[in-house]
Amino acid sequence: MTATPGVAVTSRLVELRLDGKVALVTGASKGIGKAIAAAYAAAGADVMISSRKIEALEAARDEITASCGDRGGQVDVFAANAGDVDAAAACVSATIERFGGLDILVNNAAHQVYHQTFDELDEQDLDRTIQTNLYAMFWITRDALPHLRPGSTIINSTSVQGYNPSPMIINYASTKFAIIGFTKALAADLAPRGIRVNAVAPGPVWTPLQVSDGQPSEKLDGFGDSSWLGRTSQPVEQAPAYVFLASPESSFVVGEVINVNGGAHVP
């Protein structure tokens, strides 16, 4: 085997650690975001978690801190509406002030409400979906970028809906498709600076989003049966992909989308 100059070739057991890293995770009071934050803290990172409701954030922080004990990183909270441009800047500033830097940005905040037909899709919900799922990602990435050093990572949450869209959530699926394009284009732009950009495409996942107008109640029975594993995933099953992409072990992974979907077909 011929090694790249300067790169040691060793056989080792890999333990994904994030000691000394600072992460900011949006949409992190519940579901996948909360699971990501918990996994990061358990791996040794200090984590700022953000979402709209301070009570839910504080409950998530307390649960994560209790689960990690003395072994994990510190967790703090910042309540912000992801779809507000000023809130994006404030969220980044709060992270820098609290932890002294930023190494990992996870754009996970999302809005999803189903509509039985395209005719029922109103502009108010369309605007909120685009603001939360796309604009927020652009804004917070822009504000975080001056603080990201070589070796930092940006991880975006897309979805299986970005590949296999459901007609009842056409607006949500459209944003998730756009996130894939954003990830790949931004990855090419930032790679020369030593900043890696990747994405995770979860689905199907059992989260509070599903039962809060994310899809009709009659669709919940059997949700996930179409996956090759015949079930939905839990948020904790999504988190390891985010840990891998944030860790030095993924140092040669750039512009990729990791599909964590139980075998659902993607093109």
C-alpha positions as CSV (number, residue, x, y, z in Angstrom):
1,M,0.0,0.0,0.0
2,T,1.3,3.4,-0.9
3,A,0.5,6.1,1.6
4,T,-0.1,9.8,0.8
5,P,2.9,11.7,2.0
6,G,2.5,13.0,5.5
7,V,-0.5,10.7,6.2
8,A,0.2,7.8,8.6
9,V,-1.4,4.5,7.6
10,T,-2.4,2.5,10.7
11,S,-4.8,-0.2,11.8
12,R,-6.8,1.0,14.8
13,L,-10.1,0.9,16.5
14,V,-12.0,4.1,15.9
15,E,-13.6,6.0,18.8
16,L,-15.4,9.1,17.6
17,R,-14.5,11.9,20.0
18,L,-15.2,15.6,19.8
19,D,-13.2,16.8,22.8
20,G,-12.4,20.5,22.7
21,K,-14.9,21.2,20.0
22,V,-17.8,23.7,20.1
23,A,-21.0,22.9,18.3
24,L,-24.2,24.9,17.5
25,V,-27.2,22.8,16.7
26,T,-30.5,24.5,15.5
27,G,-33.9,22.9,16.0
28,A,-32.5,21.0,19.0
29,S,-35.2,21.1,21.7
30,K,-36.6,17.7,20.5
31,G,-36.4,15.0,17.9
32,I,-33.3,14.6,15.8
33,G,-31.7,17.9,16.9
34,K,-31.9,16.9,20.5
35,A,-30.4,13.5,19.8
36,I,-27.5,15.2,17.9
37,A,-26.8,17.5,20.7
38,A,-26.8,14.6,23.2
39,A,-24.4,12.6,21.1
40,Y,-22.1,15.6,20.7
41,A,-22.0,16.3,24.4
42,A,-21.4,12.6,25.1
43,A,-18.5,12.7,22.7
44,G,-17.0,15.6,24.6
45,A,-18.1,18.7,22.7
46,D,-19.6,21.8,24.3
47,V,-22.9,22.4,22.6
48,M,-25.3,25.3,22.2
49,I,-28.8,24.2,21.4
50,S,-31.3,26.5,19.8
51,S,-35.0,26.5,19.0
52,R,-38.0,28.8,19.5
53,K,-39.3,27.7,22.9
54,I,-37.0,28.3,25.9
55,E,-38.9,25.9,28.2
56,A,-38.4,23.0,25.8
57,L,-34.7,23.9,25.3
58,E,-34.1,24.0,29.1
59,A,-35.7,20.7,29.5
60,A,-33.6,19.2,26.7
61,R,-30.4,20.7,28.2
62,D,-31.2,19.3,31.7
63,E,-31.9,15.8,30.2
64,I,-28.7,15.8,28.1
65,T,-26.6,17.0,31.0
66,A,-28.0,14.4,33.3
67,S,-27.4,11.6,30.8
68,C,-23.8,12.6,30.2
69,G,-22.9,13.3,33.8
70,D,-19.3,14.4,34.3
71,R,-18.1,12.6,31.2
72,G,-19.7,15.0,28.7
73,G,-19.3,18.5,27.4
74,Q,-21.3,21.5,28.6
75,V,-24.7,22.3,27.1
76,D,-26.3,25.7,27.0
77,V,-29.4,27.1,25.3
78,F,-30.4,30.1,23.1
79,A,-34.0,30.6,22.2
80,A,-34.4,32.0,18.7
81,N,-36.8,31.8,15.7
82,A,-34.7,30.2,13.0
83,G,-36.7,32.1,10.4
84,D,-35.5,35.5,11.7
85,V,-32.4,37.0,10.2
86,D,-31.4,38.9,13.4
87,A,-31.9,35.8,15.5
88,A,-29.4,33.9,13.4
89,A,-26.7,36.4,14.1
90,A,-27.6,36.5,17.8
91,C,-27.4,32.7,18.0
92,V,-23.9,32.6,16.6
93,S,-22.8,35.5,18.8
94,A,-24.2,33.8,21.9
95,T,-22.3,30.6,21.1
96,I,-19.0,32.4,20.6
97,E,-19.5,34.4,23.9
98,R,-20.4,31.3,25.9
99,F,-17.8,28.8,24.6
100,G,-15.2,31.0,23.0
101,G,-15.4,29.6,19.5
102,L,-17.3,27.5,17.0
103,D,-16.2,24.3,15.2
104,I,-19.4,22.5,14.2
105,L,-22.5,24.0,12.8
106,V,-25.6,21.8,12.4
107,N,-28.4,23.4,10.4
108,N,-31.3,21.2,11.6
109,A,-34.2,23.6,12.2
110,A,-37.3,22.6,10.1
111,H,-40.9,23.3,9.5
112,Q,-43.3,20.8,8.1
113,V,-47.1,20.9,7.7
114,Y,-49.0,18.7,5.4
115,H,-51.7,19.8,2.8
116,Q,-54.0,17.2,1.3
117,T,-53.7,18.7,-2.1
118,F,-51.5,21.3,-3.8
119,D,-54.6,23.6,-4.0
120,E,-54.6,23.8,-0.2
121,L,-51.0,25.0,0.1
122,D,-51.3,28.7,1.2
123,E,-48.6,31.3,0.8
124,Q,-48.3,31.9,4.6
125,D,-47.2,28.3,5.2
126,L,-45.1,28.2,2.1
127,D,-43.2,31.3,3.3
128,R,-42.7,29.9,6.8
129,T,-41.4,26.6,5.3
130,I,-38.9,28.4,3.1
131,Q,-37.9,30.9,5.8
132,T,-37.2,28.1,8.4
133,N,-35.8,25.4,6.2
134,L,-33.7,27.5,3.7
135,Y,-33.3,31.1,4.6
136,A,-32.3,30.3,8.2
137,M,-29.6,27.9,6.9
138,F,-28.2,30.6,4.6
139,W,-28.3,33.3,7.4
140,I,-26.7,31.3,10.2
141,T,-24.1,29.8,7.9
142,R,-23.1,33.3,6.7
143,D,-22.9,34.6,10.3
144,A,-20.9,31.5,11.5
145,L,-18.4,31.5,8.6
146,P,-16.1,34.2,10.0
147,H,-15.6,32.1,13.1
148,L,-15.0,28.7,11.4
149,R,-11.3,27.7,11.2
150,P,-9.7,25.1,9.0
151,G,-10.9,21.7,10.3
152,S,-14.4,23.0,11.1
153,T,-17.5,21.3,9.7
154,I,-21.0,22.3,8.6
155,I,-23.7,19.6,8.6
156,N,-27.1,20.2,7.0
157,S,-30.2,18.1,7.7
158,T,-32.0,17.2,4.5
159,S,-34.4,14.3,4.2
160,V,-35.4,11.2,2.2
161,Q,-38.1,13.7,1.0
162,G,-35.3,15.4,-1.0
163,Y,-35.1,12.3,-3.1
164,N,-38.6,10.7,-2.9
165,P,-41.0,13.6,-2.3
166,S,-44.5,13.0,-0.9
167,P,-47.2,15.1,-2.6
168,M,-48.8,16.2,0.7
169,I,-45.6,17.9,1.9
170,I,-44.5,19.4,-1.5
171,N,-43.2,22.6,0.1
172,Y,-41.2,20.7,2.7
173,A,-39.8,18.3,0.1
174,S,-38.8,21.1,-2.2
175,T,-36.7,22.7,0.5
176,K,-35.1,19.4,1.4
177,F,-34.1,19.0,-2.3
178,A,-32.7,22.5,-2.3
179,I,-30.6,21.7,0.8
180,I,-28.8,18.9,-1.1
181,G,-27.8,21.4,-3.7
182,F,-26.8,24.0,-1.2
183,T,-24.6,21.4,0.6
184,K,-22.8,20.3,-2.5
185,A,-22.2,23.9,-3.8
186,L,-21.1,25.2,-0.4
187,A,-18.8,22.2,0.1
188,A,-17.0,23.1,-3.2
189,D,-16.7,26.7,-2.1
190,L,-15.4,26.1,1.4
191,A,-13.2,23.1,0.9
192,P,-10.1,25.2,-0.1
193,R,-10.5,26.9,3.3
194,G,-10.3,23.6,5.1
195,I,-14.0,23.7,6.1
196,R,-16.0,20.6,5.2
197,V,-19.7,20.7,4.4
198,N,-21.9,17.6,4.3
199,A,-25.5,16.6,5.0
200,V,-27.5,13.8,6.5
201,A,-30.8,12.6,4.9
202,P,-32.9,11.0,7.6
203,G,-36.2,9.2,7.1
204,P,-38.5,7.9,8.1
205,V,-38.1,9.1,11.7
206,W,-40.5,9.1,14.6
207,T,-40.3,12.6,15.9
208,P,-42.8,15.1,17.4
209,L,-42.9,16.7,13.9
210,Q,-44.9,13.8,12.6
211,V,-47.8,14.2,15.0
212,S,-48.0,18.0,15.0
213,D,-49.5,18.4,11.5
214,G,-46.5,16.9,9.8
215,Q,-48.8,14.4,8.2
216,P,-52.4,13.2,8.5
217,S,-53.1,11.1,11.6
218,E,-54.4,8.2,9.5
219,K,-51.0,8.0,7.9
220,L,-49.2,7.5,11.2
221,D,-50.4,3.9,11.4
222,G,-47.9,2.0,9.2
223,F,-45.5,5.0,9.0
224,G,-42.1,3.6,8.1
225,D,-43.4,0.2,6.9
226,S,-42.0,0.9,3.4
227,S,-38.4,0.9,4.6
228,W,-36.5,-2.2,4.1
229,L,-36.3,-2.7,7.8
230,G,-40.1,-2.4,8.0
231,R,-40.1,0.4,10.6
232,T,-39.4,4.0,11.4
233,S,-36.1,5.0,13.0
234,Q,-35.7,6.8,16.3
235,P,-33.8,10.1,16.5
236,V,-31.0,8.4,18.4
237,E,-30.3,6.2,15.4
238,Q,-29.7,9.3,13.3
239,A,-27.3,11.0,15.6
240,P,-24.2,8.8,14.9
241,A,-24.0,10.0,11.3
242,Y,-23.8,13.6,12.5
243,V,-21.0,12.6,15.0
244,F,-19.0,10.9,12.2
245,L,-19.3,13.9,9.9
246,A,-18.3,16.3,12.7
247,S,-15.3,14.2,13.8
248,P,-11.7,14.0,12.3
249,E,-12.5,10.5,11.2
250,S,-14.5,11.9,8.3
251,S,-11.6,14.2,7.3
252,F,-11.8,13.1,3.6
253,V,-15.6,13.3,3.3
254,V,-16.8,16.5,1.6
255,G,-20.0,17.4,-0.2
256,E,-21.7,14.1,0.6
257,V,-25.2,13.2,1.8
258,I,-25.3,10.3,4.2
259,N,-28.7,8.5,3.8
260,V,-29.9,7.1,7.1
261,N,-33.2,5.8,5.9
262,G,-33.5,2.1,6.6
263,G,-32.9,1.2,3.0
264,A,-35.3,3.5,1.2
265,H,-34.3,3.8,-2.5
266,V,-32.6,7.0,-3.5
267,P,-31.4,7.9,-7.0
